[in-house]
Amino acid sequence: AVGKGERERESEPLVAMAERYLITKDTIAEGAAVPEAVKLKLARNAALADEKQKATAAKKKERAEERHNLKMRTLKYDKEYAAHQRKLISLRRQAKTAGNFFVEPEAKLFFVIRIVGIIKLSPKPRKVLQLLRLKQLHNGVFLKVNKPILNMLKCIQPYCAYGYPSLKTVRDLIYKRGFGKANKQRLPLSDNSIISDNLSKFGIFGMEDLIHEIYTVGPNFKQAANFLWPFKLSAPKGGFVCKRHGFSEQRGGDWGNRE
């Protein structure tokens, strides 16, 4: 256990450093003779202190506005998701009453997980996995559903499992296992400022903006998905069924499209 005296000694350098960079507003006794250099220094310090105060106030106001805007957008997104679900339910009911089949809308988003290591892997699938940023076992990425991606997935089907994530899955992944890429570093998404610093030019300022862009596969999906570091997931609880066989095979397995 660390004693009280040791803790105080550890905090001393930090206090000294804080004092060193502190901008002071010193005053002089009236009628005292003051050297010119000290006068200049005091004037400079006063100007710097005012500037710092104004900058802090402006930053605080800007941050409050940004947080309010993000909150309003989050409420708008929630309404949008709820309206979409209600629309689907009403269309399913209409189809059922009319005795028709309701064709579910085509998925726009994939979540792909690598389920095989690197042993005895032929060069072409290895290259495709590398291009999709699936470089380790149990790595996961969000991908847009389009022709080139489907062709790539066809090539690496025996080595990965994929499906169409729900809003809850997307949200849980980004909140619980989300890491961003900034200056080639893997940073945990512990603050909205990490997202806004890297994606503000694409209109993404916080977690909910990022989730909305990924889930709806918006116009800036490429930048948003690339900002997210590939998810490092754990093995499934209770283990895989059988990695050698496909999910849609008669005997059952794991690889391939699980929808």
C-alpha positions as CSV (number, residue, x, y, z in Angstrom):
1,A,0.0,0.0,0.0
2,V,1.2,3.5,-0.9
3,G,1.6,5.8,2.2
4,K,0.1,9.3,2.4
5,G,3.6,10.9,2.3
6,E,4.6,8.9,-0.8
7,R,1.4,10.0,-2.6
8,E,2.1,13.7,-1.7
9,R,5.7,13.4,-3.0
10,E,4.4,11.9,-6.3
11,S,1.9,14.8,-6.8
12,E,4.6,17.5,-6.1
13,P,6.2,17.5,-9.6
14,L,2.6,17.8,-11.2
15,V,1.8,20.8,-9.0
16,A,5.1,22.4,-9.8
17,M,4.5,21.9,-13.5
18,A,0.9,23.4,-13.2
19,E,2.4,26.4,-11.4
20,R,5.0,26.8,-14.0
21,Y,2.5,27.2,-16.8
22,L,0.0,29.2,-14.8
23,I,-0.7,32.7,-16.1
24,T,-0.7,35.0,-13.1
25,K,-2.3,38.4,-12.7
26,D,0.2,40.1,-10.3
27,T,-0.5,43.5,-8.9
28,I,1.9,46.2,-7.7
29,A,1.7,48.3,-4.6
30,E,0.8,51.8,-5.4
31,G,3.7,54.3,-5.7
32,A,6.3,51.5,-5.7
33,A,9.2,51.8,-8.2
34,V,8.9,49.0,-10.8
35,P,11.5,48.1,-13.5
36,E,10.4,48.4,-17.1
37,A,10.8,44.7,-17.8
38,V,8.5,43.8,-14.9
39,K,5.9,46.3,-16.1
40,L,6.0,44.7,-19.6
41,K,5.8,41.2,-18.1
42,L,2.7,42.1,-16.0
43,A,1.0,43.7,-19.0
44,R,1.7,40.6,-21.1
45,N,0.4,38.3,-18.4
46,A,-2.8,40.3,-17.9
47,A,-3.4,40.2,-21.7
48,L,-2.7,36.5,-21.8
49,A,-5.0,35.8,-18.9
50,D,-7.9,37.7,-20.5
51,E,-7.3,35.9,-23.8
52,K,-7.3,32.5,-22.1
53,Q,-10.5,33.3,-20.2
54,K,-12.3,34.4,-23.4
55,A,-11.1,31.3,-25.3
56,T,-12.3,29.0,-22.4
57,A,-15.7,30.7,-22.4
58,A,-16.0,30.4,-26.2
59,K,-14.9,26.7,-26.1
60,K,-17.5,26.0,-23.4
61,K,-20.3,27.7,-25.3
62,E,-19.3,25.9,-28.5
63,R,-19.2,22.5,-26.7
64,A,-22.7,23.1,-25.2
65,E,-24.1,23.9,-28.6
66,E,-22.5,20.8,-30.2
67,R,-23.9,18.6,-27.4
68,H,-27.4,20.1,-27.8
69,N,-27.3,19.6,-31.6
70,L,-26.1,16.0,-31.1
71,K,-29.0,15.3,-28.7
72,M,-31.5,16.7,-31.1
73,R,-30.1,14.6,-34.0
74,T,-30.2,11.5,-31.8
75,L,-33.9,12.1,-31.1
76,K,-34.5,12.6,-34.8
77,Y,-32.6,9.3,-35.6
78,D,-34.7,7.4,-33.0
79,K,-37.9,8.7,-34.6
80,E,-36.6,7.7,-38.0
81,Y,-35.8,4.1,-36.8
82,A,-39.2,3.7,-35.1
83,A,-41.1,5.0,-38.2
84,H,-39.2,2.6,-40.5
85,Q,-40.1,-0.4,-38.1
86,R,-43.8,0.8,-38.0
87,K,-43.9,1.0,-41.8
88,L,-42.5,-2.6,-42.2
89,I,-45.1,-3.9,-39.7
90,S,-48.0,-2.3,-41.5
91,L,-46.8,-3.6,-44.9
92,R,-46.5,-7.1,-43.4
93,R,-50.0,-6.9,-42.0
94,Q,-51.5,-5.6,-45.3
95,A,-49.8,-8.4,-47.2
96,K,-51.2,-11.0,-44.7
97,T,-54.8,-9.6,-44.9
98,A,-54.7,-9.6,-48.7
99,G,-53.3,-13.1,-48.7
100,N,-50.0,-12.0,-50.4
101,F,-46.4,-12.6,-49.5
102,F,-44.4,-9.7,-48.2
103,V,-40.9,-9.5,-49.6
104,E,-38.5,-8.0,-47.0
105,P,-36.4,-5.1,-48.1
106,E,-32.9,-6.1,-49.3
107,A,-30.2,-5.7,-46.7
108,K,-27.7,-2.9,-47.2
109,L,-25.2,-3.8,-44.5
110,F,-23.0,-6.8,-43.7
111,F,-21.0,-7.6,-40.6
112,V,-18.2,-10.1,-41.4
113,I,-16.2,-12.1,-38.9
114,R,-13.1,-14.1,-39.6
115,I,-13.4,-17.5,-38.1
116,V,-10.2,-19.2,-39.4
117,G,-6.5,-18.5,-38.7
118,I,-3.6,-18.3,-41.2
119,I,-2.5,-22.0,-41.4
120,K,-2.8,-23.6,-44.8
121,L,-4.5,-20.5,-46.3
122,S,-4.0,-20.1,-50.1
123,P,-2.7,-16.8,-51.4
124,K,-5.9,-15.5,-53.0
125,P,-8.2,-15.8,-50.0
126,R,-5.4,-14.4,-47.8
127,K,-5.2,-11.3,-50.0
128,V,-8.9,-10.8,-50.0
129,L,-9.1,-11.1,-46.2
130,Q,-6.2,-8.6,-46.0
131,L,-8.1,-6.1,-48.3
132,L,-11.2,-6.5,-46.1
133,R,-9.0,-5.7,-43.0
134,L,-9.7,-9.2,-41.5
135,K,-6.1,-9.8,-40.5
136,Q,-6.7,-11.8,-37.3
137,L,-8.9,-14.5,-36.0
138,H,-12.3,-13.2,-34.7
139,N,-11.8,-9.8,-36.3
140,G,-15.0,-8.2,-37.6
141,V,-15.8,-5.3,-40.0
142,F,-18.9,-3.6,-41.4
143,L,-19.2,-3.8,-45.2
144,K,-21.7,-2.4,-47.8
145,V,-23.7,-5.0,-49.7
146,N,-22.7,-4.6,-53.4
147,K,-21.5,-6.7,-56.3
148,P,-17.7,-6.4,-55.7
149,I,-18.1,-7.1,-52.0
150,L,-20.3,-10.2,-52.7
151,N,-17.7,-11.5,-55.2
152,M,-15.0,-11.0,-52.5
153,L,-17.1,-12.8,-49.9
154,K,-17.7,-15.7,-52.3
155,C,-13.9,-16.1,-52.5
156,I,-13.4,-16.2,-48.7
157,Q,-16.7,-17.9,-47.7
158,P,-15.1,-20.9,-45.9
159,Y,-13.0,-18.6,-43.7
160,C,-15.6,-16.2,-42.4
161,A,-19.2,-15.9,-41.1
162,Y,-21.4,-13.0,-42.0
163,G,-24.9,-11.7,-41.7
164,Y,-27.1,-8.6,-41.6
165,P,-26.8,-6.8,-38.2
166,S,-29.7,-5.2,-36.5
167,L,-29.6,-1.7,-35.1
168,K,-29.0,-3.1,-31.5
169,T,-26.1,-5.2,-32.8
170,V,-24.5,-2.1,-34.5
171,R,-25.0,0.0,-31.5
172,D,-23.6,-2.6,-29.0
173,L,-20.6,-3.2,-31.2
174,I,-19.7,0.5,-31.5
175,Y,-20.4,1.4,-27.9
176,K,-18.8,-1.7,-26.3
177,R,-16.0,-2.7,-28.7
178,G,-15.6,0.5,-30.8
179,F,-12.1,1.8,-31.4
180,G,-11.2,4.7,-33.8
181,K,-8.3,5.2,-36.1
182,A,-6.4,8.5,-35.6
183,N,-2.8,9.2,-36.5
184,K,-2.5,5.4,-37.3
185,Q,-3.3,4.7,-33.6
186,R,-6.1,2.6,-32.1
187,L,-8.0,4.8,-29.8
188,P,-11.0,3.8,-27.6
189,L,-14.1,5.9,-28.5
190,S,-14.4,7.3,-25.0
191,D,-15.2,10.8,-26.1
192,N,-17.2,12.4,-29.0
193,S,-14.3,14.7,-29.7
194,I,-12.3,11.8,-31.1
195,I,-15.0,11.2,-33.7
196,S,-15.6,14.9,-34.5
197,D,-11.9,15.6,-34.9
198,N,-11.7,12.9,-37.6
199,L,-15.1,12.9,-39.2
200,S,-16.6,16.4,-38.7
201,K,-15.9,17.3,-42.4
202,F,-18.4,14.5,-43.2
203,G,-21.1,15.7,-40.8
204,I,-20.3,13.1,-38.1
205,F,-19.8,14.6,-34.7
206,G,-20.6,11.9,-32.2
207,M,-21.5,8.3,-31.4
208,E,-25.1,8.4,-32.6
209,D,-24.1,10.1,-35.9
210,L,-21.6,7.3,-36.5
211,I,-24.1,4.6,-35.7
212,H,-26.7,6.2,-38.0
213,E,-24.2,6.5,-40.9
214,I,-23.1,2.8,-40.5
215,Y,-26.6,1.4,-40.0
216,T,-28.3,3.3,-42.8
217,V,-25.2,2.9,-45.1
218,G,-25.2,6.7,-45.7
219,P,-23.2,8.7,-48.3
220,N,-20.1,8.8,-46.0
221,F,-20.3,5.1,-45.1
222,K,-16.8,4.4,-46.5
223,Q,-15.1,7.1,-44.4
224,A,-17.1,6.1,-41.2
225,A,-16.3,2.4,-41.6
226,N,-12.7,3.1,-42.4
227,F,-12.4,5.2,-39.3
228,L,-13.5,2.3,-37.1
229,W,-10.7,-0.1,-36.3
230,P,-11.6,-3.7,-37.1
231,F,-13.5,-5.1,-34.1
232,K,-11.5,-7.5,-32.0
233,L,-14.1,-10.0,-30.8
234,S,-13.9,-13.1,-28.5
235,A,-14.7,-16.7,-29.5
236,P,-18.4,-17.6,-29.1
237,K,-19.6,-18.9,-25.8
238,G,-20.0,-22.7,-25.9
239,G,-17.7,-22.8,-29.0
240,F,-18.5,-23.1,-32.8
241,V,-20.8,-25.8,-34.2
242,C,-18.3,-26.9,-36.9
243,K,-15.9,-24.5,-38.6
244,R,-15.3,-27.0,-41.5
245,H,-18.9,-26.9,-42.7
246,G,-21.2,-24.1,-43.9
247,F,-24.1,-22.7,-42.0
248,S,-26.5,-23.5,-44.8
249,E,-25.3,-27.1,-45.2
250,Q,-27.7,-29.9,-44.3
251,R,-25.6,-31.1,-41.4
252,G,-25.1,-27.5,-40.1
253,G,-21.9,-25.5,-39.6
254,D,-20.5,-22.0,-39.2
255,W,-19.1,-20.4,-42.3
256,G,-21.0,-18.5,-44.9
257,N,-24.0,-16.2,-44.9
258,R,-26.1,-16.6,-41.7
259,E,-28.4,-13.7,-42.7
